[in-house]
Amino acid sequence: MASTVEIPLVGGAADGEQVTVELDPHGRPPLTHHHLGPAGLASADIYELESIGSDGRQWRYCWRGPAL
């Protein structure tokens, strides 16, 4: 079973929510997250991974805009 981690979303309509993502074999989450809106992918927002903290193993997804 793959390891998972909860990562907070910052900005956009989903600000303050968290998503659970699977870590890759190197222990890193996906570089982007497409947060589905009410109309599914047609209204999705794109969030981009950022490292926080000094250990490089804490992350957040920051809003970059709508997926058009």
C-alpha positions as CSV (number, residue, x, y, z in Angstrom):
1,M,0.0,0.0,0.0
2,A,1.3,3.4,-0.9
3,S,2.0,6.1,1.7
4,T,-0.3,9.0,1.8
5,V,-0.2,12.5,3.3
6,E,-2.7,15.3,3.9
7,I,-1.7,18.6,2.3
8,P,-3.5,21.9,2.9
9,L,-4.9,24.0,0.0
10,V,-4.1,27.7,0.1
11,G,-6.1,30.3,-1.9
12,G,-8.9,29.9,-4.4
13,A,-12.3,28.5,-3.6
14,A,-10.9,25.5,-1.6
15,D,-8.7,27.7,0.7
16,G,-8.4,26.0,4.1
17,E,-9.4,22.5,2.9
18,Q,-7.0,19.6,2.9
19,V,-6.4,16.8,0.3
20,T,-5.0,13.3,0.8
21,V,-2.5,12.4,-1.8
22,E,-0.2,9.4,-2.5
23,L,3.5,9.8,-2.2
24,D,5.7,8.6,-5.0
25,P,8.5,6.1,-4.4
26,H,10.8,8.9,-3.4
27,G,8.4,10.2,-0.7
28,R,7.1,13.2,-2.7
29,P,3.5,14.2,-3.5
30,P,2.3,15.1,-7.0
31,L,3.5,18.5,-8.2
32,T,0.0,19.7,-8.9
33,H,-3.5,19.1,-7.7
34,H,-6.7,19.7,-9.8
35,H,-9.4,20.6,-7.3
36,L,-12.7,19.8,-9.0
37,G,-15.4,22.5,-8.9
38,P,-19.2,22.0,-9.1
39,A,-19.0,21.3,-12.9
40,G,-16.1,18.8,-12.5
41,L,-13.0,19.4,-14.6
42,A,-14.8,22.2,-16.4
43,S,-14.6,24.3,-13.2
44,A,-11.4,22.9,-11.7
45,D,-8.8,25.0,-10.0
46,I,-5.1,24.2,-10.3
47,Y,-3.0,24.1,-7.1
48,E,0.9,23.8,-7.3
49,L,3.0,22.1,-4.6
50,E,5.3,24.3,-2.5
51,S,7.7,23.1,0.2
52,I,7.4,24.8,3.6
53,G,9.6,24.3,6.7
54,S,13.3,23.6,6.8
55,D,13.2,19.9,6.5
56,G,11.7,19.8,3.0
57,R,9.1,17.2,4.0
58,Q,6.2,19.6,4.7
59,W,4.1,20.9,1.8
60,R,1.1,23.0,0.8
61,Y,-0.7,23.4,-2.5
62,C,-1.1,27.0,-3.5
63,W,-3.8,28.2,-5.9
64,R,-2.5,29.2,-9.4
65,G,-5.8,29.7,-11.2
66,P,-8.6,28.0,-13.0
67,A,-7.9,25.1,-15.3
68,L,-9.1,26.4,-18.7
